[in-house]
């Protein structure tokens, strides 16, 4: 019963947060520049025939609990240390994640771009991407920040990736994260723990179509 109450509270908080985001308009001039000043963020493209697929991590591919007793049995568990404090991470992996990355790695140059700390994301990505389907990984230090009702919000600027914007696609559950490049974004339903979720599988045919070399600009599509 306690698990159900906690999960219900999480869902309510998530809906409230989304409503606040929907009601607020981010202004570009209020953004605080990323900590990382080295631009571009990634090297020159290896295969010019491949488009670049940028994928978010949390609530897009995974959902993590920062609790000693998570409400669900995790797919991955590990400890990290931040500022001398040990934190236990329990992570659930969205259905289809492994197949999604494997399939699209043959069609795209894949970049994971997360607003999470690298101390948390790197060990997690080492587990879910053991075959190195994701060519590059970017983290919170690569994001712009803004004031989100007293809490930090994060924005990913695709123009810093050293790639033509007409050949970049970003998949993220939070449209605020790509508001600087809205025309490049594909929204995806926020995922927490639904094992029957099929959103990644639904996207595959569309992304396979966009990967076609005869499509010279993905943004109108």
N, C-alpha and C positions, 0 to 999 in steps of 0.2 A: 504493500500500500504506500509506504514511504517513497519507494522508487517512482510509483505512478504520480504522486503529488509533486515530486521534484521535477519530473519530466514535464508535467503540465505547467508548472511554474516557468520552466525554461522556454517552452513554446509561447507562453503568454508574453514573456519578456522579449522574445525574438520578434513577435508581431508588433509589439509596442515600439521597438527600436526601428523596424521597417517603416512604420507609420511616421515616425519623427523624421527619418531620412527622406521619405517621400514629400514631406511638407517643407523641407529646407532646400534652399538653392545655394549650391557652392559657388563662390566667386573665385575666379582664377587668381585675382590679386591678393587673396587672403591666404594662399598656399605658402607653406614654409618649405624651402628647398630641401632636397634629400641630403642626408649625411654624406653619402658617397658623391664625391665631386669628380671622380674619374669618368669621363664621358668619351666615347660611347661605352655602354655597360658590357657589351659583348663584342668579340672580334668580327672581322669580315666574314661574310657567309661562305661556307665551304661549297655548297651546292646551290648554284644560282637558279636552278630549275625548281627548287622546293620553296614553297611559301613558308612563313613562320607562324607557328601556332603557339600562342601564349596561354598558359593554363594556370588558373588560381589553384590554391591548395585547400585551405580550410573551408568546409561547407560546400566545396565543389568536388573534391576527390576524397576528402577524409573529414572526420569530426573527432576532436580530441577532448577528453575530460582531464582536468587538472585536479583530480581528487584521489584520495587513498582508496576509496571504495566507489568506483564508477557504477552507474545503474545498469550497465550492460557489459557482457564479457567482451573484452577488447580483442582486436585482431593483432595488435602490436602494443607492447608495454616497454617502457624504458625510463631511465632517470636522467635528468639534466641538472646542471648547476648554474645558477645565475646569481651573481653578487654574493657568492658564498652560501647560497641557500639551495638545498637539493629539492627538486620538484619531480614528482612522479607523473608520468604521462601515460594515459590509456587511450588508444586510438582505434576507431572503427574505420574501415575502408569501404567506400561506396561500391555497390555492386557494378561490375564491369570495368573497374579502374584498370586492372592489369591488361585486359583485352583491348581496351581503349588506347592505352599508351603503345602497346605492341603494334596494333594495326596502323595507327596514325604515324608512328615513327618511320614507316616506310614511305609516307607521303609528304610529311612535313618536317621542318626543323622545329623541334619542340623545346619551348622555354617555360620552365616553371617560374612564375612570378607571384610571390606571396608577400603579404603585409606582415607576416609573422617574423619573430626573431630567428636569426640563423641558428642560434644554439638549440632551438626547438626543431626547426625545419630540416636541418641537414641530417641528423640521425634518422628522422622519419623517412626522408627521401632515399637515404641509403638502403632502407628496408624495402620500400615499395618500387624502387627503380634499380634493382640489382643488375639489370641488363643494360643500364645506361641508355634507355630510350629517350630520356630528356637531356638534351645536349648542354643546356645552360640552366643555372638556378640563380634567381634574384630574390632579395629579401627586403625586410623593412627599411634598411638603410638606403635602398634604391627608390623609396617612395617619397612623394611629397606628403606633408601632413597639414591638417587643418583642424580647427576647433569644432568639435562635434558636441555641442551642449556641455562643454566642460571636459569632454573626453577626446582623445586624439582620433582623428579619422585619417585614412590613408588613400593616396591617389597614385596610380601607376601611369607614367608618361611613356607611351610607346615610341615617341620620337627620339628617345635616348638609346634605342636599341641598335642603331646603325643599320636599319633596314628600311626599305621603301614602305611607306604606310599603305600603299595600295596592295601590298602582299602580306600584311599582318592581320591576324585574327586573334582576338582575346576572348576567352571563355571565363566568366566570373559570375558568381551568384549575387554580387553586389555591384549594381551599375555605377554607384558613386566612384568605385575604384578606377573606372575607365572613362570618366566624364570628359576628360581632355580629348579622348578619341572615340566618341560615341559611335561613329560610323563603322568602327572596327570591331565593335563588341557583339558577342552572342551571349545573351543572358541564360542562366540555367537555374533551375529550381534549387533553393537552399536544401542541403541534405544534412540530416542529423543522425538517423539510425534506421531508416526504413529499408529493410533487407529485400523488399519487393520492388524497390526503385529501379526504373529502366531508362532514366533520362540520358545517360551516356550512350546507351545502345541506340536511342532515338536520334541522337546527333550524328552518328556515324555516316549514314548515307549523304546527309547534307555536307559534311566536311569532306567526304570523298569527292563530291561534286565540285566543291570550291577549290580543291587541290589541282584541278585540271589546268594544265599550262596555258590553255587557250583563254582562260579567264585572267585578264590582265589587271583588273582592279576589283577586289572583293567587296569594296565598300558599298557600291550601289545595290549589290545583291544581298 
